[in-house]
Amino acid sequence: MRRILTAALGACVALGSVVLLGQSATAATLPITAATASSHDGNVPANAIDGNLSTRWSGAGDGVWIRFDLGSVTTVGAISLAWYDGNTRRATFDVQLSQDGAAWSTVLSRATSSGTTLSPEAYDFADGLARYVRVVGYGNSSSDSAKWTSITEATVSGPTAPPTTPPTQTLGVGGVATPAGAILVANQSSKYTINSGGTATAPKVYDCQGNTIRGGVLINVDHVVIQNCRVDAQQQYGIYSDNNTNVTIQNNDIKGVRGPGDLNAITFFGNGHKILYNTAINFVTGDPGDSHTDFIQTWVSSSHPTASDDVQIRGNKAVGPANPGRDNSIPSIHQWLMVEDYGRGGNSGGNTDGMRNWIVADNEIGDSWNQAIKLDGPDNVSITRNKFVGSSTRVMEVTSASTGVKFYSDNQVGSGYGSIGMSVTAGAGPA
């Protein structure tokens, strides 16, 4: 995983303005007048809209579909799906919209269910006009029934309403409240290891309340929140989540990362990670030499086999020091975000199902070398409302292993970047 990077700067490219992330919005449920499907096994499509989670529609095959008729063209922004055996297997699917039932646009591609619940799961997408909403199934993760797509209940929602109150979470330590029942973490003089997690609906919260952990944080379990910690790493990583599900890393301040080797403020592996409103300013200590320095890094290999899905990276600030001359002795950021999927970047082993469904939004992204963000394999990634304030040859490097990556024009790119490095999608990205 060690790399030595070289780069040269080019011309300036600038884009629109940054929009701050607001509070989660709500949307009205739309009436579904009928459901039809490409096939079924006796579990008919009407079962998916009968309000009963004990009935289901089921169809077999790659590309099997169920279509919901809203009765007239209207604006839609989300679909909620409850999956048969949804607590033990993960479904893969597309969501498509059509105004006439003939021409279709895909608004979610190769999305996946969580595999952790029988309850409905909401999937947001960019608002669009549609009379028909279609779910196209590609089977599931079960070893004995992988060809099936089975939905117990579906609802379709309209456009999201604007937030009525300002967000309650702000940048840095103290930017999020300590909930009742949180585990209060005192000052630590060595690595802090988390070996006890909560549940999907009630993750266990570890809150430093501004105290300092010297030695970094190691997370070994699912369903955890770590927040409001001042992390003085004194090693190669600040916070490390090792093959876990549903981990939130929020409102921490990370510094003191030191080499040799890969130097990461945050390293994570696993599904459902949320990296929110952390700060990492001049976070590498000492001369990094030929070490590789990233704010966030993840990859797939035999030792870290999970291809991380459903990742949110929002509201973080990781900057400095400035290093436009690319001096190896200056502890600047090489890549703000570095992601390598199965078989990429010289790695081998691990799961082959691929990373998907990421959002990178509302971050302040500082100095980097060849590129600020490198995506080598993850699919369906939205880059939106970020502020790129450093310098680099390009903002993005997206290899041919990744599909469905969108860089929206609501990002703000400073004059230190030679180019975007990919096409720009007009308009605002998803919330």
C-alpha positions as CSV (number, residue, x, y, z in Angstrom):
1,M,0.0,0.0,0.0
2,R,3.0,2.4,0.0
3,R,3.3,4.8,-2.8
4,I,5.6,7.7,-3.8
5,L,3.8,10.4,-5.8
6,T,5.0,13.1,-8.2
7,A,2.9,15.8,-9.8
8,A,2.9,19.1,-11.8
9,L,0.3,21.8,-11.6
10,G,-1.7,23.0,-14.6
11,A,-4.2,25.7,-15.3
12,C,-7.0,26.9,-13.0
13,V,-10.5,25.4,-13.1
14,A,-13.3,26.9,-10.9
15,L,-16.9,25.9,-10.3
16,G,-20.0,27.2,-8.6
17,S,-20.7,27.7,-4.9
18,V,-20.9,25.5,-1.8
19,V,-24.3,24.7,-0.3
20,L,-24.2,23.7,3.3
21,L,-25.8,20.4,4.3
22,G,-29.1,20.9,6.0
23,Q,-31.2,18.8,8.3
24,S,-32.9,15.7,6.9
25,A,-36.0,16.5,5.0
26,T,-39.4,14.8,4.8
27,A,-41.5,13.7,1.8
28,A,-45.2,12.8,1.3
29,T,-46.1,9.2,0.4
30,L,-47.7,9.0,-3.1
31,P,-50.7,6.6,-3.9
32,I,-49.9,3.6,-6.0
33,T,-52.8,2.5,-8.2
34,A,-51.4,-0.7,-9.5
35,A,-48.4,-3.0,-9.5
36,T,-47.3,-5.2,-12.4
37,A,-44.2,-7.4,-12.9
38,S,-42.2,-9.2,-15.6
39,S,-42.9,-12.5,-13.8
40,H,-43.9,-14.1,-10.5
41,D,-44.0,-17.5,-8.8
42,G,-47.5,-17.2,-7.5
43,N,-46.5,-14.4,-5.1
44,V,-48.1,-11.7,-7.2
45,P,-47.0,-8.1,-7.6
46,A,-50.2,-6.8,-5.8
47,N,-48.8,-8.3,-2.7
48,A,-46.1,-5.6,-2.6
49,I,-48.6,-2.8,-2.1
50,D,-51.2,-4.5,0.1
51,G,-49.8,-3.1,3.4
52,N,-49.0,-6.5,4.7
53,L,-45.4,-7.5,5.4
54,S,-46.3,-11.1,5.6
55,T,-47.1,-11.3,1.8
56,R,-44.6,-10.7,-1.0
57,W,-44.0,-10.4,-4.7
58,S,-41.2,-12.7,-5.9
59,G,-39.6,-13.0,-9.4
60,A,-36.5,-15.0,-10.5
61,G,-33.8,-14.0,-12.9
62,D,-31.3,-11.3,-13.7
63,G,-33.2,-8.2,-14.6
64,V,-36.7,-9.3,-13.3
65,W,-38.8,-6.2,-12.5
66,I,-41.8,-4.9,-10.7
67,R,-43.5,-1.7,-11.8
68,F,-45.6,0.7,-9.7
69,D,-48.2,2.9,-11.4
70,L,-48.9,6.3,-9.7
71,G,-51.9,7.0,-11.8
72,S,-50.5,10.3,-13.3
73,V,-47.2,12.0,-13.8
74,T,-45.9,13.6,-10.6
75,T,-42.6,14.4,-8.9
76,V,-41.0,11.5,-7.1
77,G,-37.9,11.5,-4.9
78,A,-37.6,8.2,-3.0
79,I,-38.8,4.7,-2.8
80,S,-39.2,2.6,0.4
81,L,-38.8,-1.2,0.0
82,A,-39.2,-4.0,2.5
83,W,-37.4,-7.2,1.4
84,Y,-38.3,-10.8,2.0
85,D,-35.7,-12.3,4.3
86,G,-34.2,-8.8,4.4
87,N,-32.5,-9.5,7.7
88,T,-30.4,-12.3,6.3
89,R,-29.6,-11.4,2.7
90,R,-28.9,-8.3,0.6
91,A,-30.7,-7.6,-2.6
92,T,-29.1,-5.8,-5.6
93,F,-31.4,-3.6,-7.7
94,D,-32.0,-0.6,-9.9
95,V,-34.7,2.0,-9.6
96,Q,-36.1,3.5,-12.8
97,L,-38.6,6.3,-13.6
98,S,-40.9,6.7,-16.7
99,Q,-43.6,9.1,-17.6
100,D,-45.1,6.9,-20.3
101,G,-44.1,3.3,-19.4
102,A,-41.8,3.1,-22.5
103,A,-38.8,5.4,-22.0
104,W,-37.0,4.8,-18.7
105,S,-34.3,6.6,-16.8
106,T,-32.3,5.0,-14.1
107,V,-32.0,7.0,-10.9
108,L,-30.4,4.3,-8.7
109,S,-28.1,1.8,-10.3
110,R,-27.0,-1.4,-8.6
111,A,-28.2,-0.3,-5.2
112,T,-28.1,-2.8,-2.3
113,S,-30.3,-3.4,0.7
114,S,-28.7,-3.5,4.1
115,G,-29.3,-7.2,4.8
116,T,-30.1,-6.4,8.4
117,T,-33.9,-5.8,8.6
118,L,-37.3,-7.0,7.6
119,S,-38.6,-3.4,7.9
120,P,-38.9,-1.0,5.0
121,E,-35.7,0.8,3.9
122,A,-35.8,4.2,2.2
123,Y,-33.8,4.9,-0.9
124,D,-33.5,8.5,-1.9
125,F,-32.7,9.7,-5.4
126,A,-32.7,13.0,-7.4
127,D,-36.3,14.2,-7.8
128,G,-37.8,13.4,-11.2
129,L,-41.1,13.4,-13.0
130,A,-42.8,10.0,-13.4
131,R,-46.0,8.1,-13.6
132,Y,-44.3,4.7,-13.3
133,V,-41.5,3.6,-10.9
134,R,-39.8,0.3,-11.7
135,V,-37.5,-1.8,-9.5
136,V,-35.2,-4.0,-11.5
137,G,-33.8,-6.9,-9.5
138,Y,-30.5,-8.7,-9.9
139,G,-30.9,-11.3,-7.2
140,N,-29.5,-11.4,-3.7
141,S,-26.6,-12.6,-1.5
142,S,-28.2,-15.9,-0.4
143,S,-26.3,-19.0,-1.4
144,D,-29.4,-21.1,-2.0
145,S,-31.8,-18.6,-3.5
146,A,-29.6,-16.0,-5.1
147,K,-31.6,-15.6,-8.3
148,W,-34.7,-14.3,-6.6
149,T,-35.9,-10.7,-6.0
150,S,-38.6,-10.6,-3.4
151,I,-40.3,-7.5,-2.0
152,T,-42.9,-7.6,0.8
153,E,-43.9,-4.0,0.7
154,A,-43.2,-0.9,-1.4
155,T,-44.1,2.8,-1.1
156,V,-43.1,5.8,-3.3
157,S,-42.5,9.3,-2.0
158,G,-42.7,12.7,-3.5
159,P,-40.0,15.4,-3.4
160,T,-38.4,16.2,-0.1
161,A,-39.6,19.3,1.7
162,P,-37.0,21.9,2.8
163,P,-35.8,21.7,6.4
164,T,-37.7,23.8,8.8
165,T,-34.9,24.2,11.4
166,P,-31.2,24.6,11.1
167,P,-28.9,21.6,11.4
168,T,-28.0,20.6,15.0
169,Q,-24.6,19.1,14.1
170,T,-21.6,21.4,13.4
171,L,-18.0,20.9,12.6
172,G,-15.5,19.6,15.2
173,V,-15.4,18.4,18.8
174,G,-18.5,19.5,20.6
175,G,-20.5,19.8,17.4
176,V,-22.8,17.0,18.4
177,A,-24.6,16.5,21.7
178,T,-23.9,13.6,24.0
179,P,-26.9,11.3,24.1
180,A,-28.4,9.7,27.2
181,G,-26.7,6.4,27.9
182,A,-23.5,7.2,26.1
183,I,-20.2,5.7,27.3
184,L,-18.1,8.6,28.5
185,V,-14.5,8.2,27.5
186,A,-11.9,9.8,29.9
187,N,-8.4,10.9,28.8
188,Q,-6.4,8.0,27.5
189,S,-2.6,7.6,27.5
190,S,-2.6,4.7,25.0
191,K,-4.6,3.2,22.2
192,Y,-8.3,3.1,22.9
193,T,-10.0,-0.2,21.6
194,I,-13.7,-0.6,21.2
195,N,-14.8,-4.2,21.6
196,S,-18.5,-3.8,22.5
197,G,-21.1,-2.6,20.0
198,G,-24.8,-2.0,20.0
199,T,-27.5,-3.0,17.5
200,A,-28.6,-1.7,14.1
201,T,-31.4,0.4,15.7
202,A,-29.4,1.3,18.9
203,P,-25.7,1.7,18.2
204,K,-23.5,2.1,21.2
205,V,-22.2,5.7,21.5
206,Y,-18.7,6.4,22.9
207,D,-18.3,10.1,23.7
208,C,-15.0,11.7,24.8
209,Q,-16.7,15.1,25.5
210,G,-13.5,16.8,24.4
211,N,-11.0,14.5,26.2
212,T,-7.9,13.3,24.5
213,I,-6.9,9.8,23.3
214,R,-3.2,9.4,22.8
215,G,-2.5,6.4,20.7
216,G,-5.4,6.3,18.3
217,V,-8.8,4.5,18.3
218,L,-9.3,0.9,17.1
219,I,-12.9,-0.2,16.5
220,N,-13.5,-4.0,16.3
221,V,-17.3,-4.3,16.4
222,D,-20.5,-3.3,14.6
223,H,-23.0,-0.6,15.4
224,V,-20.7,1.9,17.1
225,V,-20.5,5.7,17.3
226,I,-17.3,7.4,18.3
227,Q,-17.6,11.2,18.8
228,N,-16.2,14.4,20.3
229,C,-12.7,13.0,20.8
230,R,-9.3,14.7,20.5
231,V,-7.2,12.0,18.9
232,D,-3.4,12.3,19.2
233,A,-2.6,9.3,17.1
234,Q,1.2,8.8,17.8
235,Q,1.1,6.0,15.2
236,Q,0.1,5.4,11.5
237,Y,-3.7,6.1,11.9
238,G,-6.0,8.2,14.0
239,I,-9.2,6.1,13.9
240,Y,-9.3,2.6,12.4
241,S,-12.5,0.6,11.9
242,D,-11.7,-3.0,11.0
243,N,-14.3,-4.8,8.9
244,N,-17.3,-3.5,10.8
245,T,-20.9,-2.5,9.9
246,N,-22.8,0.6,10.8
247,V,-20.0,2.7,12.3
248,T,-20.2,6.5,12.7
249,I,-17.1,8.5,13.2
250,Q,-18.1,12.1,14.0
251,N,-17.0,15.4,15.4
252,N,-13.5,14.2,16.3
253,D,-10.2,16.2,15.9
254,I,-7.4,14.0,14.6
255,K,-3.7,14.9,14.7
256,G,-0.3,13.4,15.5
257,V,-0.3,10.7,12.8
258,R,3.2,9.6,12.1
259,G,5.1,7.1,10.0
260,P,6.6,5.3,8.4
261,G,4.1,3.6,6.0
262,D,0.5,4.5,5.1
263,L,-0.4,7.5,7.2
264,N,-4.2,7.9,7.5
265,A,-6.3,10.1,9.7
266,I,-9.2,7.6,9.2
267,T,-8.9,4.0,7.9
268,F,-12.1,2.0,7.6
269,F,-13.4,-1.3,6.2
270,G,-17.1,-2.4,6.2
271,N,-20.6,-1.3,5.2
272,G,-22.6,1.6,6.4
273,H,-19.8,3.8,7.6
274,K,-20.6,7.5,8.3
275,I,-17.6,9.9,8.6
276,L,-19.1,13.2,9.7
277,Y,-17.9,16.6,10.7
278,N,-14.4,15.6,11.8
279,T,-11.4,17.9,11.6
280,A,-7.8,16.9,10.6
281,I,-5.7,20.0,10.2
282,N,-1.9,19.5,9.7
283,F,-2.6,16.0,11.0
284,V,0.8,14.4,10.2
285,T,3.6,14.9,12.7
286,G,7.3,14.9,11.7
287,D,9.0,14.3,8.3
288,P,6.8,11.8,6.4
289,G,9.6,10.8,4.0
290,D,8.2,8.4,1.4
291,S,5.1,7.6,3.4
292,H,1.7,7.9,1.8
293,T,-0.6,10.4,3.5
294,D,-4.4,10.3,3.2
295,F,-7.2,11.8,5.2
296,I,-9.5,8.7,4.5
297,Q,-8.4,5.4,3.0
298,T,-10.1,2.0,2.4
299,W,-9.4,-0.9,0.1
300,V,-10.3,-4.6,-0.4
301,S,-7.7,-7.4,0.1
302,S,-7.5,-10.8,1.7
303,S,-6.9,-9.2,5.1
304,H,-9.7,-6.6,4.6
305,P,-12.2,-8.5,2.5
306,T,-15.3,-6.4,2.8
307,A,-16.1,-4.1,-0.2
308,S,-17.6,-1.1,1.6
309,D,-21.1,-0.1,0.6
310,D,-23.4,2.7,1.7
311,V,-20.8,5.1,2.9
312,Q,-21.4,8.7,3.8
313,I,-18.5,11.2,4.1
314,R,-20.0,14.6,5.1
315,G,-19.0,17.9,6.6
316,N,-15.3,17.1,7.4
317,K,-12.4,19.5,7.2
318,A,-9.0,18.1,6.4
319,V,-6.4,20.6,5.1
320,G,-2.7,21.6,5.1
321,P,0.0,22.2,5.2
322,A,0.3,23.7,1.7
323,N,2.8,22.0,-0.5
324,P,2.5,23.1,-4.1
325,G,6.1,22.1,-4.8
326,R,5.5,18.5,-3.7
327,D,8.3,18.4,-1.2
328,N,8.5,14.9,0.4
329,S,9.7,16.4,3.7
330,I,6.5,18.4,4.1
331,P,3.7,16.4,5.8
332,S,0.9,17.4,3.3
333,I,-2.0,15.3,2.2
334,H,-1.3,13.1,-0.8
335,Q,-5.0,12.2,-1.4
336,W,-7.9,13.4,0.7
337,L,-9.8,10.2,-0.2
338,M,-8.3,7.0,-1.5
339,V,-10.5,4.0,-2.4
340,E,-9.4,0.8,-4.0
341,D,-11.9,-2.0,-4.7
342,Y,-11.2,-5.7,-5.3
343,G,-8.1,-6.4,-7.3
344,R,-7.1,-2.8,-7.6
345,G,-4.0,-0.9,-6.5
346,G,-1.9,-4.1,-6.3
347,N,-4.2,-5.6,-3.7
348,S,-5.4,-9.2,-3.9
349,G,-8.1,-11.3,-2.2
350,G,-11.3,-10.3,-0.5
351,N,-14.9,-10.1,-1.7
352,T,-15.6,-9.6,-5.4
353,D,-19.1,-8.0,-5.1
354,G,-17.7,-4.5,-5.4
355,M,-18.1,-1.2,-3.5
356,R,-21.2,1.0,-4.2
357,N,-23.5,3.8,-3.0
358,W,-21.3,6.5,-1.6
359,I,-21.9,10.2,-1.0
360,V,-19.0,12.7,-0.4
361,A,-20.7,16.0,0.5
362,D,-20.1,19.3,2.2
363,N,-16.4,18.7,3.1
364,E,-13.5,21.2,3.0
365,I,-10.7,19.4,1.1
366,G,-7.2,20.6,1.4
367,D,-3.8,20.3,-0.3
368,S,-3.1,17.1,-2.2
369,W,-0.6,15.7,-4.8
370,N,-1.7,14.0,-8.1
371,Q,-5.4,14.2,-7.2
372,A,-7.6,15.1,-4.2
373,I,-9.9,12.1,-4.6
374,K,-9.0,8.7,-6.2
375,L,-11.8,6.2,-6.9
376,D,-10.5,2.9,-8.2
377,G,-13.6,0.6,-8.3
378,P,-16.5,2.0,-6.2
379,D,-19.8,2.6,-8.2
380,N,-22.6,5.1,-7.7
381,V,-20.6,7.8,-6.0
382,S,-22.0,11.4,-5.6
383,I,-19.4,14.2,-5.1
384,T,-21.4,17.3,-4.2
385,R,-21.2,20.7,-2.4
386,N,-17.5,20.2,-1.4
387,K,-15.0,23.1,-1.2
388,F,-11.6,22.2,-2.7
389,V,-9.1,24.7,-1.2
390,G,-5.7,23.0,-1.8
391,S,-3.7,22.4,-4.9
392,S,-3.3,19.3,-7.1
393,T,-2.8,18.3,-10.7
394,R,-6.5,17.4,-10.8
395,V,-9.4,17.2,-8.4
396,M,-10.5,13.7,-9.3
397,E,-9.0,10.5,-10.7
398,V,-11.7,7.9,-11.5
399,T,-10.5,4.7,-13.1
400,S,-12.4,2.5,-15.5
401,A,-13.2,0.2,-12.6
402,S,-15.7,2.7,-11.3
403,T,-19.1,3.5,-12.9
404,G,-21.9,5.9,-11.9
405,V,-19.5,8.5,-10.4
406,K,-21.0,12.0,-10.6
407,F,-19.1,15.3,-9.8
408,Y,-21.8,18.0,-9.5
409,S,-21.3,21.6,-10.5
410,D,-22.3,22.7,-6.9
411,N,-18.7,21.8,-5.8
412,Q,-16.3,24.8,-5.4
413,V,-12.8,24.3,-6.9
414,G,-10.0,26.7,-6.0
415,S,-7.3,28.0,-8.3
416,G,-4.7,25.6,-7.2
417,Y,-6.1,22.7,-9.2
418,G,-5.1,22.0,-12.8
419,S,-8.3,20.3,-13.9
420,I,-11.4,18.5,-12.6
421,G,-10.2,15.2,-14.1
422,M,-13.7,14.1,-15.1
423,S,-16.9,15.4,-16.6
424,V,-19.1,17.6,-14.5
425,T,-22.8,16.9,-13.9
426,A,-24.8,20.1,-14.0
427,G,-26.9,21.2,-11.0
428,A,-27.1,20.2,-7.4
429,G,-26.2,16.7,-6.0
430,P,-28.3,14.7,-3.6
431,A,-28.8,15.8,-0.1
